[in-house]
Amino acid sequence: MSEKVTFTAGGVTLAGDLRVPAAPGPHPAVVLTGPFTGVRDQVTGRYAARLTEAGYATLAFDHRNWGESGGEPRCHEDPQGKLEDLRAAVSLLRSRPEVDGDRIGAVGICLGGGYALRFAAFDPRVRAFAGIAGAYNNPYGMRAGMSPDGYRRALASFTEVLERQDTGGGTEYLPAVAEEGEAAMPGDEPWAYYGTGRGASEHWRNTVTRASIRELITMDNMTGADFLSPTPGLIVHGVVDRFCSPEGAEEAYRRMDEPRRVVWLDSKVHIDLYDNEPHVTRAVEAVVAFFGEHL
């Protein structure tokens, strides 16, 4: 059963899809959060459907500013807002009679892996975490990858954008993906998913605020790994990933305490974990096995 639901987080109305197994409940449940710019009928919806088939009630939803959910500016990454959204999503799950409110897990894919980790670390209602092809952003890693001078220049450029907006200018945007030219996620791989029928959704827009990039390079979701225990944590990652580094996944795993598990998949392309087989099935199987032990 799939039901469209709405709920509020900080005064913002959010839209989601609640899926419930056909068998009598109450069921363990999973809240999902997904890739940068993604909406719920793309990656999180795919994983939600598969996890419901495995016996979990699931909630995939559009975060504030994206898809069918409210919030301004549109298509803007709001890290603190996303964490608030996840909190409200768990509150919704716990209010439903179909859900066992003491058995709720959080699953994040791509950028959502970091958000789910950070959220699970600081909300004791979440009893297990899983990150799939996760981006575990932190400023230290961003600065190391860009060099200290490059990082400082990037901060200055985005501060100029925000200053123009602060003094009356409109919200500045750039494409989310582009096969060539400027985009938040440039290149052939993001385009192969979002720029083609492969990731088609009537609610997805190929646009993102420029200020969103500042959020990506300043957020610290990796710190969740330091505080996750005693909540069990699972990392599922491809051995090769140009967009969400295996080194970042390894660091997140290393910084977790027990109980923890890491599963390496033989995928060579980040978006294989979005929709390609057998990689999605193997990721789902890893989550189901881990949550079966700990949730």
C-alpha positions as CSV (number, residue, x, y, z in Angstrom):
1,M,0.0,0.0,0.0
2,S,1.3,3.5,-0.9
3,E,-0.3,6.6,0.5
4,K,0.6,10.2,-0.3
5,V,1.0,12.0,3.0
6,T,1.8,15.6,4.1
7,F,3.4,16.7,7.3
8,T,5.0,19.9,8.6
9,A,8.5,20.7,9.7
10,G,9.3,24.1,11.1
11,G,6.1,25.5,9.5
12,V,7.0,24.1,6.0
13,T,4.6,21.5,4.5
14,L,6.4,18.4,3.2
15,A,5.0,15.8,0.8
16,G,5.9,12.1,1.0
17,D,4.9,8.6,0.1
18,L,4.2,6.2,3.0
19,R,4.5,2.6,1.9
20,V,3.2,-0.2,4.1
21,P,3.6,-4.0,3.6
22,A,0.5,-6.0,2.9
23,A,0.9,-8.2,6.0
24,P,-0.6,-7.1,9.3
25,G,1.5,-4.7,11.3
26,P,2.8,-2.9,13.2
27,H,5.9,-3.0,11.1
28,P,9.5,-1.8,11.6
29,A,9.9,1.4,9.5
30,V,12.6,3.3,7.5
31,V,12.8,7.0,6.7
32,L,14.8,7.7,3.6
33,T,16.8,10.7,2.3
34,G,18.6,10.9,-1.0
35,P,20.8,12.6,-3.5
36,F,21.5,16.3,-4.0
37,T,18.6,17.9,-6.0
38,G,16.7,14.5,-5.9
39,V,13.0,14.1,-5.4
40,R,11.1,11.2,-3.9
41,D,10.0,9.5,-7.1
42,Q,13.7,9.0,-8.1
43,V,16.3,7.2,-6.0
44,T,14.6,7.2,-2.6
45,G,11.3,6.0,-4.0
46,R,13.1,3.1,-5.6
47,Y,14.8,2.0,-2.4
48,A,11.6,2.6,-0.4
49,A,9.6,0.3,-2.6
50,R,12.2,-2.4,-2.3
51,L,12.4,-2.1,1.4
52,T,8.6,-2.3,1.7
53,E,8.7,-5.5,-0.3
54,A,11.2,-6.8,2.4
55,G,8.7,-6.0,5.2
56,Y,9.4,-2.4,6.2
57,A,7.0,0.5,6.3
58,T,8.9,3.3,4.5
59,L,8.6,7.1,4.1
60,A,10.3,8.7,1.1
61,F,9.6,12.4,0.9
62,D,10.6,15.6,-0.7
63,H,12.8,17.8,1.5
64,R,11.9,21.5,1.9
65,N,12.5,23.6,-1.2
66,W,12.4,20.5,-3.5
67,G,9.8,18.6,-5.4
68,E,6.2,18.9,-4.2
69,S,7.2,20.2,-0.7
70,G,7.0,23.8,0.3
71,G,9.8,26.1,1.2
72,E,11.8,29.0,-0.3
73,P,14.0,29.6,-2.1
74,R,13.2,26.8,-4.5
75,C,15.9,24.3,-5.2
76,H,18.0,25.4,-2.4
77,E,20.1,23.1,-0.1
78,D,19.2,23.8,3.5
79,P,21.3,21.4,5.8
80,Q,19.7,22.4,9.1
81,G,16.3,22.3,7.5
82,K,16.9,18.8,6.1
83,L,17.7,17.6,9.6
84,E,14.5,19.2,10.9
85,D,12.6,17.5,8.0
86,L,14.0,14.1,9.0
87,R,13.0,14.7,12.6
88,A,9.4,15.5,11.6
89,A,9.4,12.5,9.3
90,V,10.2,10.2,12.2
91,S,7.5,11.8,14.3
92,L,5.0,11.1,11.5
93,L,6.1,7.5,11.3
94,R,5.7,7.1,15.0
95,S,2.2,8.5,14.9
96,R,1.0,5.8,12.5
97,P,-0.7,2.7,13.8
98,E,0.9,0.6,11.0
99,V,4.4,1.4,12.4
100,D,6.3,0.0,15.4
101,G,7.5,3.3,16.7
102,D,10.4,1.6,18.6
103,R,11.9,0.1,15.4
104,I,12.7,2.9,13.1
105,G,15.8,3.1,10.9
106,A,17.3,5.8,8.7
107,V,18.6,5.1,5.2
108,G,20.5,7.7,3.1
109,I,21.7,7.5,-0.4
110,C,24.4,9.7,-1.9
111,L,24.3,13.1,-0.1
112,G,21.5,11.7,2.0
113,G,24.0,9.2,3.5
114,G,25.6,12.0,5.4
115,Y,22.3,13.6,6.4
116,A,21.0,10.2,7.7
117,L,24.3,9.6,9.6
118,R,24.2,13.0,11.3
119,F,20.5,12.7,12.0
120,A,20.7,9.2,13.4
121,A,23.6,10.2,15.7
122,F,21.6,12.8,17.5
123,D,18.0,11.3,17.5
124,P,17.7,8.3,19.8
125,R,14.4,7.4,18.2
126,V,16.4,6.1,15.2
127,R,17.6,2.6,16.1
128,A,19.8,1.8,13.1
129,F,21.5,3.7,10.2
130,A,22.5,2.7,6.7
131,G,24.4,4.8,4.2
132,I,24.4,3.8,0.5
133,A,27.0,5.3,-1.8
134,G,27.1,8.1,0.8
135,A,28.6,11.5,0.7
136,Y,29.9,12.2,4.2
137,N,30.7,15.9,3.7
138,N,32.9,17.8,6.1
139,P,34.9,21.0,5.7
140,Y,38.2,19.4,6.5
141,G,37.9,17.0,3.5
142,M,36.6,19.8,1.2
143,R,39.5,22.0,2.1
144,A,42.0,19.2,1.6
145,G,40.6,18.4,-1.8
146,M,40.5,22.0,-3.0
147,S,43.7,23.2,-1.2
148,P,43.5,25.9,1.5
149,D,43.7,28.7,-0.9
150,G,41.2,27.2,-3.3
151,Y,38.8,26.6,-0.5
152,R,39.1,30.2,0.7
153,R,38.5,31.5,-2.9
154,A,35.4,29.3,-3.2
155,L,34.1,30.7,0.1
156,A,34.7,34.3,-1.1
157,S,32.9,33.7,-4.4
158,F,29.8,32.3,-2.7
159,T,29.9,35.1,-0.1
160,E,29.7,37.5,-3.0
161,V,26.6,35.8,-4.2
162,L,25.0,35.9,-0.8
163,E,25.9,39.6,-0.4
164,R,24.2,40.5,-3.7
165,Q,21.1,38.6,-2.5
166,D,21.3,40.3,0.9
167,T,21.3,43.7,-0.7
168,G,18.2,43.2,-2.8
169,G,19.3,41.0,-5.7
170,G,17.3,38.0,-6.7
171,T,18.3,34.4,-5.9
172,E,21.0,33.2,-8.2
173,Y,20.8,29.8,-9.9
174,L,22.8,27.5,-12.1
175,P,21.9,24.2,-13.8
176,A,22.0,21.2,-11.5
177,V,23.5,19.1,-14.3
178,A,25.1,19.7,-17.7
179,E,26.9,17.4,-20.0
180,E,29.2,20.3,-20.9
181,G,29.6,23.7,-19.3
182,E,28.8,25.1,-15.9
183,A,26.6,23.1,-13.5
184,A,26.4,22.1,-9.8
185,M,27.1,18.5,-10.9
186,P,28.9,18.8,-14.3
187,G,29.9,15.9,-16.6
188,D,28.6,12.8,-18.2
189,E,27.7,10.7,-15.2
190,P,25.2,13.1,-13.4
191,W,23.8,13.9,-16.9
192,A,23.3,10.2,-17.6
193,Y,20.9,10.0,-14.7
194,Y,19.2,13.4,-14.3
195,G,19.6,14.7,-17.9
196,T,17.9,11.7,-19.6
197,G,14.8,9.7,-19.3
198,R,16.6,7.5,-16.8
199,G,15.8,9.8,-13.9
200,A,12.8,11.5,-15.3
201,S,10.4,13.0,-12.8
202,E,7.8,15.7,-13.4
203,H,8.8,17.2,-10.0
204,W,12.5,17.4,-10.6
205,R,14.0,20.7,-11.9
206,N,17.4,21.1,-13.6
207,T,18.3,24.1,-11.4
208,V,19.8,24.8,-8.0
209,T,20.8,27.9,-6.1
210,R,24.4,29.0,-6.4
211,A,24.4,29.3,-2.6
212,S,23.7,25.6,-2.3
213,I,27.3,24.9,-3.3
214,R,28.5,26.9,-0.3
215,E,26.3,24.6,1.9
216,L,27.9,21.5,0.4
217,I,31.4,22.6,1.1
218,T,30.8,23.9,4.7
219,M,28.4,21.3,6.1
220,D,29.8,18.7,8.5
221,N,27.8,15.5,8.4
222,M,30.9,13.3,9.0
223,T,30.7,14.3,12.7
224,G,27.7,12.0,13.0
225,A,30.1,9.0,12.8
226,D,31.8,10.1,16.0
227,F,28.5,10.2,17.9
228,L,26.5,7.4,16.3
229,S,27.2,4.6,18.7
230,P,25.4,2.8,20.4
231,T,23.1,3.1,17.3
232,P,24.2,0.4,14.8
233,G,25.7,1.7,11.6
234,L,26.1,0.2,8.1
235,I,28.1,1.6,5.2
236,V,27.4,0.3,1.7
237,H,29.7,1.7,-1.0
238,G,31.1,1.0,-4.4
239,V,34.8,0.2,-4.7
240,V,35.1,2.9,-7.3
241,D,33.1,6.1,-7.1
242,R,34.2,9.4,-8.6
243,F,31.5,11.5,-6.9
244,C,31.2,10.1,-3.3
245,S,34.7,8.8,-2.5
246,P,35.3,5.4,-1.1
247,E,37.9,7.1,1.1
248,G,35.1,9.2,2.7
249,A,33.0,6.0,3.3
250,E,36.0,4.3,4.9
251,E,36.6,7.3,7.1
252,A,32.9,7.3,8.2
253,Y,33.2,3.6,9.0
254,R,36.5,4.0,10.8
255,R,35.1,6.8,13.0
256,M,32.0,4.8,14.1
257,D,32.1,2.6,17.1
258,E,30.5,-0.9,17.3
259,P,28.0,-2.2,16.3
260,R,29.1,-1.4,12.7
261,R,29.5,-3.0,9.3
262,V,30.9,-2.0,5.9
263,V,29.9,-3.7,2.7
264,W,31.9,-3.0,-0.5
265,L,30.1,-3.5,-3.8
266,D,31.8,-4.1,-7.1
267,S,30.1,-1.1,-8.8
268,K,32.4,1.3,-10.7
269,V,30.0,4.2,-11.3
270,H,28.3,6.2,-8.5
271,I,24.9,6.2,-10.2
272,D,24.9,2.4,-10.5
273,L,23.7,2.5,-6.9
274,Y,20.8,4.7,-8.0
275,D,19.0,2.2,-10.3
276,N,21.3,-0.4,-11.9
277,E,21.2,-4.1,-11.1
278,P,22.6,-6.1,-9.5
279,H,23.9,-3.2,-7.4
280,V,20.6,-2.0,-6.0
281,T,19.6,-5.5,-5.1
282,R,22.9,-6.1,-3.3
283,A,22.6,-2.8,-1.4
284,V,19.0,-3.6,-0.4
285,E,20.0,-7.1,0.8
286,A,22.8,-5.6,2.9
287,V,20.4,-3.2,4.6
288,V,17.8,-5.8,5.2
289,A,20.3,-8.2,6.7
290,F,21.8,-5.5,9.0
291,F,18.4,-4.1,10.0
292,G,17.2,-7.6,10.6
293,E,19.8,-8.0,13.2
294,H,19.6,-4.6,14.8
295,L,16.2,-3.0,14.2
